[in-house]
Amino acid sequence: MGTARFIFAGAAAVTMLASSAFADDMTGMVTRIDRLNNTISIQQMQKGTVGGSGGGAGALQQYKAKDAAMLDAVHAGDRVTYTATNTDGSGTLTKLQKQ
């Protein structure tokens, strides 16, 4: 019984940490825009230069745009700052700004 509670508490903590990762402004490069489905793919860029030269690419993420007009200002290859939320296992862009 105690082990099960520990496992569930750990899973809840990991879920909260993972969803809070989407709360901060992130930077990345637009790799694909699908205006028909209102989605965008962004290659997340690493922030800071802890222990390395920096500038490396992170994970490729696909997001649904909160508003279709957000996608009109950017094109594939643009560097952007963005904010996203994680709802029902899929990311939704709440802010998108071309750098």
Secondary structure, 3 states (H helix, E strand, C coil): CHHHHHHHHHHHHHHHHHHHCCCCCEEEEEEEEECCCCEEEEEEECCCCCCCCCCCEEEEEEEEECCHHHHHHCCCCCEEEEEEEEECCEEEEEEEEEC
